[in-house]
Amino acid sequence: MLLSIRDLVVSYGAIEALHGISFDVEEGEIVTLIGANGAGKSTTLWSIVRQIKEMGGRVVSGSIHFKGEDLLQYPPHDIVNKLGITLVPEGRRVFGNLSVLENLKIAAYGRKDKKNVEEDLERVFGVFPRLGERKSQLADLLSGGEQQMLAVGRSMMNRGSLMLLDEPSMGLAPILVKELFENLAQINREGTTILLVEQNANLALRYATKAYVLETGTITLSGTAEEVERNPEVKEAYLGT
């Protein structure tokens, strides 16, 4: 098992946000967490990368294991640099005053394998040709879709084996959303496992292999993406059918 979460309880002060959730992500999968705003989806991602404290929360109990390693014993920088777990946060958060190329190179700053860094730059530009065309342009001048591509590209520069994505389609035009998710599917085919939080449940279930429904801090349903998509309650609550 690549990622295994068991009985995870997370709180913000006196408010418990996750009530003992458990789920697994196997290597090579695209797994999606779907649910309404405030369900605990982003809290789950921030807990995995050990940055929940910076968000004002704390892990109360439970376990998070990645390739058998106890993530709760690792500092956040080692989660990325040593274990290869990357997070593409909600809202993109690119460095607007730096160029596309500088944003990508900063993501690989701690790497010593300079030859491989250049290869990874070419890989990013292969997946996102528009970033290659705009590599000298300031990130602030990119469209919202291009900034999201850049955020994903930065994650690729870490050569991680697990990519976490928090609401990647937010604020994007439908045609750009489809293009972005096709790009994510390509990244997955090339060997990166993906754990996806996405408000657009129809879209998420179309690309995912497995899905978990998170409601007010509790996982209420799980199964293959097809099984979850067919569930009448999911259809009514999240799919608009």
N, C-alpha and C positions, 0 to 999 in steps of 0.2 A: 504494500500500500504506500502510495507516495505521500499523501497527507491524511492524517487521522485525527479528528477532533472528538473528544469524549467529555460529556457532562460539563460543558463550558458555561460557567456563570460569570457574567460581566456586569458591573454596576457603575453608575455615575452618581457618586454620593450615596444618598439613601434610595435612589431609584435603580432597580434591577432591570437591565436592558436585555440580557440573555439569561434564560431560565434553565440552563443545563442542556444545551443543544449538543447533538452528536451527529457527525456525518463524515463521509470518506470521499477522497478524490484519488482515482487511480491514474497511473501514468498514461499519458496520451489522450485523456478525456478532455472534453469541454463540459464543465459542470456549471449550472446556473443556480443562483439563489433568487427566487422571485418572492415578492411580497410588497405590501403597501409602504409608503413613507413611514418611518418610525418603527418598522418591524424588527430592526437590528441587523440589517444586511451589511451596512458600512461598518458597524461596530465589529462584526465578525472579521472583516478584512483587516481592520486596524489592529485587532487582537493578534491575528496571525503574524503580522510583521512587527509586533512588539512596540507599536506606537500608540496604543490606546491611552497610555498615561498622558501623552501630549494632548490628547483629545479630551482630557478631564475624567477619564474612566480608569478602571482597574479590573484585572482578572481576579475574581474572588476564589474560584475553584475550578477544577477540571484540568484537562490536558490537551496539548496540541503537539502532535508528533509529525515530523517530516523526515521521510526515509529512516525512521526509527529514532531520530534525534529529538530530544525534548526542547521545543522552541522556547519554552518559558525560562530556560536557563541561558539563553543567548541574548546579548545586547542587540538593539535594532540594526546597527551597521553590519554585524556579522550575518544577520538574516539575509541581507542582500549579497554581501561580498563573499562570504564563505559557503552559504547554503544555496544561493541562487534563486531566492524568492523575490520577485519584484512586484510593486504595486503601481498601477496607473490610476491616480486618484481622481475623484470627481472634480470637475472644473479645470482639468488639464494642467494648470500650474506650471506652464513653461516660463523660461526666463525671457521676458519680452524684449529686454534691451540687448540681448545676445542674438547672434545669427543662428540659423538652423544648424549649421555645422558645429558651432560652438556649443549649442545645447546638447548635441549628440556626443561630442567629445568630453564634455563635463561628466556625462553619465559613465564614461569609461576611465575617469581620471585615475582611479586607484589601480588600474590594470597595468601589468608589466609587459604583457605580450603585445607589443606595438604592431607587429605584423598582423596578428589576428584582429586587432582593433580596426585596422584598415579594411580587412575582409568583412568585418561586421558592418562597417559603414556602407560598403557596397551592397551588402545584404539588405540593409534598411532601404537604400535607394532603389533596390530591385523590387522590394515589396511596395514601396511608396515612391514611385517615380517623380511625383510632384515635389517631394522634399529635395530630391536631387536637382531639379530644375531651379529650386529656390534656396539652395544651400547657403548662399551669401546674404539672403534677405533676413532682416530682423524678425524675430518670432512674433512681435507685436503686430506686424503688418500682414501676417497670415490670416486666412479665413478661419472660422471656428473649426471647420472640418480638417483643415491643414494643421491647426494646432493640436487637434486630437491625434492625428497621424504622428506628429512630432512627439507627443507624450508616449505613444506606444513605441515609437522608434527608440526613444531614450531607454525604455524598458528592455528592448532587444539588445542594446549595447552592453547590458550587464551579463549577457549570455546565460540568463537564468533558465532553469528547467520548469519553473512554475510562475505563471504570470497571473496576477490578480487585477481585475478591472472593475472599477466602480462607476457605473452609469456612463459608459462610453458614448452612448447615442444622445445624451442630453444636449438640447439646444441645436442639434444638427438637422439640416434639411433631409427629407426622406431619401433622396438620391445619394447623398453623402453617407447616410447611415448604411445603406445597402453596400456601398463600396467599402466602407470601413469593416463591416462584418465579413465580407469576402476576404479582405486582407487578414483578418483575425483567423479565419478558417485556414488560410494558407500558412500562417505562422504555426498553427496547431499541427498541420500536416507535416511541417518541417521539424517537429519534435518537441514543441513547447506545450506543456499542459496548461489549461486555462481554467481559472475559477472566476466566474462572471456574475456580477451584480448588475441587474438591468431592469429598469422600470417597465420597458416595453416587453411584456411577457411573450407576446406573439413572436417577436423577433428572437428573443433569447431561446425559446423552445425550438425554433426552427433550426438553430445551429448547434444546440447542446446535445450531448449524449445522455446526460443524466440531470435531474432537477430536484431541488428541494424547495418546498413552500414554507416560508418563515412568516409567522403571524405573531405580533407582539412578543417577540423574544422566544418563541417556541416553534420547532419544526412540526408542522401538522400533516405533511404529506411528502412522500418521496417516491422515486421510481425513475424509469427511463423517461426521456423527454416526451416520447410518444404517449406513454401511460399517463403522465401528468397532464398533458395537453387534452387528453380525452376525458379527464375527470369533470363531471358536471359542475361541481362547486368551483373548480378553477376556471372553467369556461365562463361562469356567471360573474365571478369576482374580478378576474384579471384579463380575460380574453375578449370581453364584450360580446359574447355569443350565448 
